Amino acid sequence: MIPLEWMPPLMFAGLVVFMIIGYPVAFSLAAVGFFFGFLSIEMGYFTMAFMQAIPGRVFGSILSNELLLAIPFFTFMGAILEKCGLAEDMLESMGQLFGPVRGGLGYSTIIVGFILGAITGTVAAQVIAMALITLPVMMRYKYDMRYATGVLAASGTITQLVPPSLVLVVLADQLGRSVGDMYLGAWGPSLMQIALFAAYTYYVTLVKPDALPGVPRTLFGKALLIKCAWGIIPAAVLIFLVLGTIMMGLATPTEAGAMGTIGAIVLAVVRNAPLTRFDRLTFGAGCAAAVIGALIGMVAFKSIPFKIAFTVMFAAIVWLCWRAWQVKELRDLIVQAFQATMRITAMVAFILVGATCFSITFQGVDGNRWVEHLMSSLPGGVWGFLIVVNLFVFFLAFFLDFFEIAFIIIPMLAPVAQKLLTPVVGADAALIWFGVMICVNVQTSFMHPPFGFALFYLRSVAPKEVKSSDIYWGSIPWVLLQLIMVAIVIFVPWTVTVFLDKPSGVDPSKVKIEIQAPPSDDAPPPVFGAPPKN
């Protein structure tokens, strides 16, 4: 008979064996969970009734989880924006603004990566789009190849940290925290990471001035202004639809993802479809109706003029979406986006179901207590725990995708993190700090071998003149910058908590609600007769 305390480490060992064999993670999780579950039933550690929690959690916490609906919406939006030309226009406009400065193309790439991250939340779309546009220009002006490939890959991974990142949505769901708080916590590290990337670019221009030469500007005056507006204004509108509505409390992440998806389709029509005069009038009327409706809503929300304005806007949106389906290129793009969305959503759902089978059995054999004892006994207290966990996640990301880390590892570590981090930042901010820290860490999984997907995406679109060795060596300084960012988040928790709501400081256990006692029975009864005459 296997002792109970051996069961949790044996479950981990079995999972590692399956992954070494190369079996899909979702099915490996389910197989290990069911095998050790039935083994535990046979040994009397729990009964068959305990395993009934698996279908209950699958149908109650996964398939009916509205927050996870944000995943297909953001994925679909990213697939549409990848082909609609927004990234190209933004890169060209930023290149015109910053090009004459040494390292200007690097600065432009970092800024555009940040802005696109605030819209799409997908790495592949950013790396491919930016590489196709910027890398040939960098090669033409003799940019250092290792810097060029490194900044393109690293700027694409910024989207993992910048709200409305899918990583933050999944972490909020697994840690039981609101997505809005997770977004607020991520703003400080994301802005600081942009500053780190820009500082490194400036350092390279000082050490090797010829490695990052300036690029001559080809547009001036009104033409430059129009080019910048055509690239920046659509991005600003999409950022408001997706991120602004969440931060203002106007929409949930799922609703914001749906609005962003419709906005991406409309943007693709306006930028890529042959528009008739009626199409242009419809688009203009829809924009005007949206502005007028927003102004009316500030003073007379849900009034008749407000409803009329937004009815006109909805009619314009419906017409433009129909035009997207009529144009063959856009129709094919929408079909491809649906297919990509279905693949990613199905992958996430299967991993979640497998992780549920594993975690239920793991809890049944006191696995959570085993993890808590293991992590709590580490030397260094809180800081030892954070350093070990981040090193563990960093090396785990060499072999596992983020979704697998989030659904397997994070639920096990969350109770320990809540207990150990509460004395440092408070109970409300503890898991937000922990989640943002993990988010900064898993960025590196896109930049280091063997599964550095950002490097694979870059290799797939880079010209043959670009050596694979330059791509891999060029990523090393940026991975080090990301690790420096992890250290900053660990030892300076203020970077995460600065934008969070301050705790009220009220102890709920000491709150007293005093209700005035009703009048006693000895009080004289009320008199309801006529008032006495003077």
C-alpha positions as CSV (number, residue, x, y, z in Angstrom):
1,M,0.0,0.0,0.0
2,I,1.3,3.5,-1.0
3,P,1.4,5.9,2.0
4,L,-0.8,9.0,1.5
5,E,2.2,11.4,1.8
6,W,3.8,9.7,-1.3
7,M,0.8,10.3,-3.5
8,P,1.3,14.0,-4.4
9,P,5.0,13.6,-5.5
10,L,4.1,10.4,-7.4
11,M,1.4,12.3,-9.3
12,F,3.9,14.9,-10.4
13,A,6.4,12.2,-11.4
14,G,3.7,10.5,-13.5
15,L,2.8,13.7,-15.2
16,V,6.5,14.3,-16.0
17,V,6.8,10.8,-17.5
18,F,3.8,11.5,-19.8
19,M,5.3,14.8,-21.0
20,I,8.7,13.2,-21.7
21,I,6.9,10.6,-23.8
22,G,5.4,13.5,-25.7
23,Y,1.7,12.8,-25.0
24,P,-0.6,15.8,-25.2
25,V,-0.7,17.6,-21.9
26,A,-4.6,17.8,-21.7
27,F,-4.9,14.0,-21.9
28,S,-1.9,13.4,-19.7
29,L,-3.4,15.5,-16.9
30,A,-6.7,13.6,-17.2
31,A,-5.0,10.2,-17.4
32,V,-2.8,10.9,-14.3
33,G,-5.8,12.3,-12.4
34,F,-8.1,9.3,-13.1
35,F,-5.4,6.7,-12.5
36,F,-4.4,8.1,-9.1
37,G,-8.0,8.9,-8.3
38,F,-9.2,5.3,-8.7
39,L,-6.0,4.1,-7.0
40,S,-6.8,6.3,-4.0
41,I,-10.4,5.0,-3.9
42,E,-9.1,1.4,-3.8
43,M,-6.7,2.4,-0.9
44,G,-9.5,4.1,1.0
45,Y,-8.2,7.7,0.9
46,F,-11.6,8.9,-0.4
47,T,-14.7,7.5,-1.9
48,M,-16.2,7.4,-5.4
49,A,-18.6,10.3,-4.3
50,F,-15.5,12.6,-4.1
51,M,-14.8,12.1,-7.8
52,Q,-18.3,13.5,-8.6
53,A,-16.8,16.9,-8.1
54,I,-15.1,16.6,-11.5
55,P,-18.2,16.8,-13.7
56,G,-19.6,19.4,-11.3
57,R,-16.6,21.6,-11.8
58,V,-16.3,21.0,-15.5
59,F,-19.9,22.2,-16.2
60,G,-20.1,24.7,-13.3
61,S,-16.7,26.4,-13.4
62,I,-15.4,25.9,-17.0
63,L,-18.2,25.6,-19.5
64,S,-20.4,28.2,-17.8
65,N,-17.5,30.6,-17.0
66,E,-18.3,33.8,-18.8
67,L,-14.9,35.3,-18.1
68,L,-13.2,32.6,-20.3
69,L,-15.4,33.8,-23.2
70,A,-13.0,36.7,-23.5
71,I,-10.4,34.2,-24.9
72,P,-12.2,33.5,-28.3
73,F,-13.1,37.2,-28.7
74,F,-9.6,38.4,-28.2
75,T,-8.2,35.7,-30.4
76,F,-10.6,36.4,-33.2
77,M,-9.8,40.2,-32.9
78,G,-6.1,39.5,-33.1
79,A,-6.5,37.3,-36.2
80,I,-8.5,40.1,-38.0
81,L,-6.1,42.9,-37.0
82,E,-3.1,40.8,-38.2
83,K,-4.2,41.2,-41.8
84,C,-6.0,44.6,-41.8
85,G,-2.9,46.8,-42.1
86,L,-3.2,48.7,-38.8
87,A,0.3,47.6,-37.7
88,E,1.9,48.6,-41.0
89,D,0.4,52.1,-40.8
90,M,1.4,52.6,-37.2
91,L,5.0,51.4,-37.9
92,E,5.3,53.7,-40.9
93,S,3.9,56.7,-39.0
94,M,6.1,56.1,-36.0
95,G,9.1,55.5,-38.2
96,Q,8.5,58.9,-39.8
97,L,8.3,60.5,-36.4
98,F,11.4,58.8,-34.7
99,G,13.3,57.7,-37.8
100,P,15.9,60.6,-37.9
101,V,17.0,59.9,-34.3
102,R,19.7,57.3,-33.7
103,G,17.8,54.1,-32.9
104,G,14.6,55.6,-34.1
105,L,13.3,52.4,-35.7
106,G,14.0,50.6,-32.4
107,Y,12.0,53.2,-30.5
108,S,9.2,53.0,-33.1
109,T,9.1,49.2,-32.8
110,I,8.9,49.3,-29.0
111,I,6.1,51.9,-29.0
112,V,4.1,50.2,-31.6
113,G,4.5,46.9,-29.8
114,F,3.1,48.5,-26.7
115,I,0.1,50.1,-28.5
116,L,-0.7,46.9,-30.4
117,G,-0.5,45.0,-27.1
118,A,-3.2,47.3,-25.7
119,I,-5.4,46.2,-28.6
120,T,-4.9,42.6,-29.6
121,G,-3.2,40.7,-26.8
122,T,-1.6,38.2,-29.3
123,V,2.1,37.7,-29.8
124,A,2.0,36.1,-33.3
125,A,0.2,39.0,-35.0
126,Q,2.6,41.6,-33.6
127,V,5.9,39.8,-34.3
128,I,4.9,38.9,-37.9
129,A,3.5,42.3,-38.8
130,M,6.3,44.3,-37.3
131,A,9.0,42.0,-38.8
132,L,7.5,42.2,-42.3
133,I,7.5,46.0,-42.3
134,T,10.4,47.0,-40.1
135,L,13.1,44.4,-40.6
136,P,13.7,45.1,-44.4
137,V,14.1,48.8,-43.5
138,M,16.5,48.0,-40.7
139,M,18.5,45.8,-43.0
140,R,18.6,48.5,-45.7
141,Y,20.1,51.1,-43.3
142,K,22.6,48.6,-41.8
143,Y,21.1,48.2,-38.4
144,D,22.9,45.7,-36.1
145,M,21.2,42.4,-37.0
146,R,21.2,41.0,-33.5
147,Y,19.6,44.2,-32.1
148,A,17.1,44.3,-34.9
149,T,15.8,40.7,-34.4
150,G,15.9,41.0,-30.6
151,V,13.9,44.3,-30.5
152,L,11.3,42.9,-32.9
153,A,10.8,39.7,-30.9
154,A,10.8,41.4,-27.5
155,S,8.4,44.1,-28.6
156,G,6.0,41.4,-29.7
157,T,6.1,39.7,-26.3
158,I,5.1,43.0,-24.5
159,T,1.5,42.1,-25.4
160,Q,1.6,39.3,-22.7
161,L,1.9,42.0,-20.0
162,V,0.0,45.0,-21.4
163,P,-3.8,45.0,-20.6
164,P,-6.0,43.5,-22.1
165,S,-3.6,40.6,-22.2
166,L,-5.1,37.1,-22.4
167,V,-2.5,36.0,-19.8
168,L,-3.9,38.4,-17.3
169,V,-7.5,37.3,-18.0
170,V,-6.5,33.6,-17.4
171,L,-4.5,34.5,-14.3
172,A,-7.4,36.5,-12.8
173,D,-9.7,33.5,-13.4
174,Q,-7.3,31.0,-11.8
175,L,-6.4,33.3,-8.8
176,G,-10.0,34.3,-8.1
177,R,-9.4,38.0,-8.6
178,S,-11.2,40.6,-10.8
179,V,-9.7,41.2,-14.2
180,G,-9.9,45.0,-13.6
181,D,-7.6,44.7,-10.6
182,M,-5.2,42.5,-12.5
183,Y,-5.1,45.1,-15.3
184,L,-4.5,47.9,-12.8
185,G,-1.7,46.0,-11.3
186,A,0.0,45.3,-14.7
187,W,0.2,48.9,-15.8
188,G,3.2,49.8,-13.6
189,P,5.4,46.8,-14.7
190,S,4.3,47.2,-18.4
191,L,5.3,50.9,-18.5
192,M,8.5,50.2,-16.7
193,Q,9.4,47.4,-19.1
194,I,8.9,49.8,-22.0
195,A,11.2,52.2,-20.3
196,L,13.8,49.4,-19.8
197,F,13.7,48.5,-23.5
198,A,14.0,52.2,-24.5
199,A,16.9,52.7,-22.1
200,Y,18.7,49.7,-23.5
201,T,18.2,51.1,-27.1
202,Y,19.7,54.4,-25.9
203,Y,22.6,52.6,-24.3
204,V,23.4,50.8,-27.6
205,T,23.3,54.1,-29.5
206,L,25.9,55.5,-27.1
207,V,28.2,52.4,-27.1
208,K,27.9,51.6,-30.9
209,P,26.5,54.7,-32.7
210,D,26.9,53.2,-36.1
211,A,24.9,50.1,-35.1
212,L,21.6,52.0,-35.0
213,P,21.8,54.8,-37.6
214,G,19.1,57.4,-38.1
215,V,16.7,57.0,-41.1
216,P,15.9,60.1,-43.3
217,R,12.3,61.3,-43.1
218,T,10.3,61.3,-46.4
219,L,7.1,63.0,-45.2
220,F,6.8,66.5,-43.8
221,G,4.1,68.9,-42.7
222,K,0.5,68.1,-43.6
223,A,1.4,64.7,-45.2
224,L,3.2,63.6,-42.0
225,L,0.2,64.7,-39.9
226,I,-2.3,62.8,-42.0
227,K,-0.1,59.7,-42.0
228,C,0.3,59.7,-38.2
229,A,-3.5,60.3,-37.8
230,W,-4.4,57.4,-40.1
231,G,-2.2,55.1,-38.0
232,I,-2.9,56.4,-34.5
233,I,-6.7,57.4,-34.4
234,P,-8.0,53.9,-35.3
235,A,-5.7,52.4,-32.7
236,A,-7.0,54.9,-30.1
237,V,-10.6,54.0,-30.9
238,L,-9.9,50.3,-30.5
239,I,-8.0,50.8,-27.3
240,F,-11.1,52.7,-25.9
241,L,-13.5,50.0,-27.1
242,V,-11.4,47.2,-25.5
243,L,-9.5,48.7,-22.6
244,G,-11.3,52.0,-21.9
245,T,-14.7,50.4,-21.4
246,I,-13.2,47.8,-19.0
247,M,-11.3,50.4,-16.9
248,M,-14.4,52.8,-16.8
249,G,-16.6,49.9,-15.7
250,L,-18.8,50.1,-18.8
251,A,-18.2,46.6,-19.9
252,T,-16.9,43.2,-18.7
253,P,-13.8,41.7,-20.4
254,T,-16.0,39.5,-22.4
255,E,-18.2,42.4,-23.6
256,A,-15.2,44.5,-24.3
257,G,-13.7,41.7,-26.4
258,A,-16.9,41.4,-28.4
259,M,-16.9,45.2,-29.1
260,G,-13.2,45.0,-30.1
261,T,-14.0,42.2,-32.5
262,I,-16.7,44.2,-34.2
263,G,-14.5,47.2,-34.3
264,A,-11.7,45.1,-35.9
265,I,-14.1,43.9,-38.6
266,V,-15.3,47.4,-39.3
267,L,-11.7,48.7,-39.4
268,A,-10.7,45.9,-41.9
269,V,-13.6,46.9,-44.2
270,V,-12.8,50.6,-44.1
271,R,-9.1,50.0,-44.8
272,N,-9.2,47.1,-47.2
273,A,-12.5,46.9,-49.0
274,P,-13.5,48.8,-52.2
275,L,-16.0,51.2,-50.6
276,T,-18.9,52.7,-52.6
277,R,-20.2,56.2,-52.0
278,F,-23.1,54.7,-49.9
279,D,-20.5,52.7,-47.8
280,R,-18.6,55.9,-47.0
281,L,-21.7,57.8,-46.1
282,T,-22.8,54.9,-43.9
283,F,-19.5,54.8,-42.1
284,G,-19.5,58.6,-41.6
285,A,-23.1,58.5,-40.3
286,G,-22.2,55.7,-37.9
287,C,-19.2,57.7,-36.5
288,A,-21.3,60.9,-36.2
289,A,-24.1,59.0,-34.5
290,A,-21.7,57.4,-32.0
291,V,-20.2,60.8,-31.1
292,I,-23.6,62.4,-30.8
293,G,-25.0,59.5,-28.8
294,A,-22.1,59.6,-26.4
295,L,-22.6,63.4,-25.8
296,I,-26.4,62.9,-25.3
297,G,-25.8,60.0,-23.0
298,M,-23.8,62.3,-20.6
299,V,-26.9,64.4,-19.9
300,A,-29.9,62.3,-20.9
301,F,-29.0,58.6,-20.8
302,K,-31.6,56.3,-22.4
303,S,-33.6,59.2,-23.8
304,I,-35.3,59.0,-27.2
305,P,-32.5,61.0,-29.0
306,F,-29.9,58.8,-27.4
307,K,-31.7,55.6,-28.6
308,I,-32.1,57.1,-32.1
309,A,-28.4,57.9,-32.3
310,F,-27.2,54.5,-31.3
311,T,-29.8,52.8,-33.5
312,V,-28.2,54.6,-36.5
313,M,-24.7,53.5,-35.3
314,F,-25.8,49.9,-34.9
315,A,-27.4,50.0,-38.4
316,A,-24.1,51.3,-39.9
317,I,-22.1,48.5,-38.1
318,V,-24.5,45.8,-39.4
319,W,-24.1,47.1,-43.0
320,L,-20.3,47.3,-42.8
321,C,-20.1,43.8,-41.4
322,W,-22.3,42.6,-44.3
323,R,-19.9,44.3,-46.7
324,A,-17.1,42.4,-45.0
325,W,-18.8,39.2,-45.9
326,Q,-19.5,40.3,-49.5
327,V,-15.8,40.9,-50.2
328,K,-14.0,37.6,-50.9
329,E,-10.7,38.5,-49.4
330,L,-12.3,39.7,-46.2
331,R,-14.7,36.7,-46.1
332,D,-11.7,34.3,-46.4
333,L,-10.0,36.3,-43.6
334,I,-13.0,36.0,-41.3
335,V,-13.2,32.2,-42.0
336,Q,-9.5,31.8,-41.2
337,A,-10.0,33.8,-38.0
338,F,-12.9,31.6,-37.0
339,Q,-10.7,28.5,-37.5
340,A,-7.8,29.9,-35.5
341,T,-10.2,30.9,-32.7
342,M,-11.7,27.5,-32.6
343,R,-8.4,25.7,-32.4
344,I,-7.1,27.9,-29.5
345,T,-10.4,27.8,-27.7
346,A,-10.7,24.0,-28.0
347,M,-7.1,23.6,-26.7
348,V,-7.8,25.8,-23.7
349,A,-11.0,23.9,-22.9
350,F,-9.3,20.5,-23.1
351,I,-6.4,21.6,-20.9
352,L,-8.9,23.0,-18.4
353,V,-10.9,19.7,-18.2
354,G,-7.7,17.7,-17.8
355,A,-6.3,20.1,-15.2
356,T,-9.6,19.7,-13.3
357,C,-9.3,15.9,-13.2
358,F,-5.7,16.3,-12.0
359,S,-6.5,18.9,-9.3
360,I,-9.5,17.2,-7.8
361,T,-7.5,14.0,-7.2
362,F,-4.5,16.1,-6.0
363,Q,-6.7,17.8,-3.4
364,G,-8.1,14.4,-2.4
365,V,-4.7,13.1,-1.5
366,D,-3.8,16.3,0.5
367,G,-1.6,17.6,-2.3
368,N,-2.4,21.3,-1.4
369,R,-1.1,20.6,2.2
370,W,2.0,19.0,0.7
371,V,2.7,22.0,-1.6
372,E,2.1,24.4,1.3
373,H,4.5,22.6,3.6
374,L,7.1,22.4,0.8
375,M,7.0,26.1,0.0
376,S,6.6,27.4,3.5
377,S,9.7,25.6,4.7
378,L,12.0,27.2,2.1
379,P,14.8,29.4,3.5
380,G,14.4,33.1,3.2
381,G,10.7,33.3,4.1
382,V,8.6,35.3,1.6
383,W,11.5,36.3,-0.6
384,G,12.8,32.8,-0.7
385,F,9.4,31.6,-1.8
386,L,9.1,34.2,-4.5
387,I,12.6,33.6,-5.9
388,V,12.2,29.8,-5.9
389,V,8.7,30.0,-7.5
390,N,9.9,32.4,-10.3
391,L,13.0,30.2,-11.0
392,F,10.7,27.2,-11.2
393,V,8.2,28.9,-13.6
394,F,11.1,30.3,-15.7
395,F,12.6,26.8,-16.3
396,L,9.1,25.2,-16.6
397,A,8.4,27.6,-19.4
398,F,11.2,25.9,-21.4
399,F,8.9,23.0,-21.9
400,L,5.3,24.0,-21.1
401,D,2.9,26.6,-22.7
402,F,1.6,29.4,-20.6
403,F,-1.9,27.9,-20.4
404,E,-0.5,24.6,-19.1
405,I,1.4,26.5,-16.4
406,A,-1.6,28.6,-15.5
407,F,-4.0,25.7,-15.2
408,I,-1.7,23.2,-13.4
409,I,0.8,25.2,-11.3
410,I,-1.0,28.4,-10.4
411,P,-4.0,26.9,-8.5
412,M,-1.5,24.9,-6.4
413,L,0.6,27.9,-5.5
414,A,-2.2,30.4,-5.0
415,P,-3.2,29.4,-1.3
416,V,0.5,29.5,-0.3
417,A,1.0,32.9,-2.0
418,Q,-2.1,34.3,-0.3
419,K,-0.8,33.2,3.1
420,L,2.8,34.3,2.7
421,L,2.3,37.6,0.7
422,T,-0.5,39.1,2.8
423,P,1.8,40.5,5.5
424,V,3.8,42.3,2.8
425,V,1.1,44.0,0.6
426,G,-2.2,43.1,2.3
427,A,-4.8,40.5,1.7
428,D,-6.4,42.3,-1.2
429,A,-3.2,42.9,-3.2
430,A,-1.4,39.7,-2.4
431,L,-2.6,37.5,-5.3
432,I,-2.6,40.5,-7.7
433,W,1.1,41.0,-7.0
434,F,1.7,37.3,-7.4
435,G,-0.2,37.1,-10.7
436,V,1.5,40.1,-12.3
437,M,4.8,38.7,-11.2
438,I,4.1,35.4,-12.9
439,C,2.9,37.3,-16.0
440,V,6.2,39.2,-16.3
441,N,8.0,35.9,-15.9
442,V,6.2,33.9,-18.6
443,Q,7.0,36.6,-21.2
444,T,10.4,35.0,-21.3
445,S,8.9,31.7,-22.6
446,F,8.4,33.4,-26.0
447,M,12.0,34.4,-26.1
448,H,14.1,31.5,-25.0
449,P,14.6,28.0,-26.5
450,P,13.4,25.4,-27.1
451,F,9.9,26.8,-27.5
452,G,10.6,30.5,-28.1
453,F,7.6,31.0,-30.3
454,A,8.4,34.7,-30.9
455,L,11.7,33.6,-32.4
456,F,10.0,31.0,-34.5
457,Y,7.5,33.6,-35.8
458,L,10.4,35.9,-36.6
459,R,12.4,33.1,-38.4
460,S,9.3,32.3,-40.5
461,V,9.1,35.8,-42.1
462,A,12.7,37.0,-41.9
463,P,14.7,37.1,-45.2
464,K,17.2,34.3,-45.9
465,E,20.0,36.8,-45.3
466,V,19.1,36.8,-41.6
467,K,21.0,34.0,-39.8
468,S,19.1,31.9,-37.2
469,S,22.2,32.4,-34.9
470,D,21.6,36.1,-35.0
471,I,18.0,35.7,-34.0
472,Y,18.9,33.5,-31.0
473,W,21.9,35.5,-29.8
474,G,20.0,38.7,-30.3
475,S,17.2,37.6,-27.9
476,I,19.6,37.1,-25.0
477,P,19.9,40.8,-23.9
478,W,16.1,41.2,-24.0
479,V,15.5,38.1,-21.9
480,L,17.9,39.5,-19.4
481,L,15.9,42.8,-19.4
482,Q,12.8,40.8,-18.8
483,L,14.4,39.0,-15.9
484,I,15.5,42.3,-14.4
485,M,11.8,43.3,-14.6
486,V,10.9,40.2,-12.7
487,A,13.4,41.1,-10.0
488,I,12.0,44.6,-9.8
489,V,8.5,43.3,-9.4
490,I,9.6,40.9,-6.6
491,F,11.6,43.4,-4.5
492,V,9.6,46.5,-5.3
493,P,5.9,45.5,-4.9
494,W,4.9,49.1,-5.2
495,T,5.3,48.8,-8.9
496,V,2.2,46.6,-8.9
497,T,0.1,48.1,-6.1
498,V,0.5,51.8,-7.0
499,F,-2.6,51.8,-9.1
500,L,-4.7,49.5,-7.0
501,D,-7.4,50.8,-4.6
502,K,-6.0,51.2,-1.1
503,P,-7.4,48.8,1.5
504,S,-10.1,50.3,3.7
505,G,-8.3,49.3,6.9
506,V,-11.6,48.2,8.4
507,D,-11.6,44.8,10.2
508,P,-14.9,43.1,9.2
509,S,-14.9,41.1,12.4
510,K,-15.0,44.2,14.5
511,V,-17.9,45.9,12.6
512,K,-20.9,46.4,14.8
513,I,-24.4,47.1,13.5
514,E,-26.5,48.7,16.1
515,I,-30.3,48.7,15.7
516,Q,-32.4,50.8,18.0
517,A,-34.6,48.7,20.1
518,P,-38.4,49.0,19.6
519,P,-40.4,50.8,22.3
520,S,-41.2,48.7,25.4
521,D,-44.7,47.4,26.1
522,D,-45.1,49.8,29.1
523,A,-45.1,52.8,26.8
524,P,-48.5,54.5,26.5
525,P,-50.3,53.6,23.2
526,P,-50.4,56.2,20.5
527,V,-53.5,58.4,20.3
528,F,-55.2,58.6,16.9
529,G,-58.2,60.8,17.9
530,A,-58.8,64.4,17.1
531,P,-56.3,66.9,18.5
532,P,-57.4,68.6,21.8
533,K,-59.2,72.0,21.5
534,N,-57.4,75.0,22.9
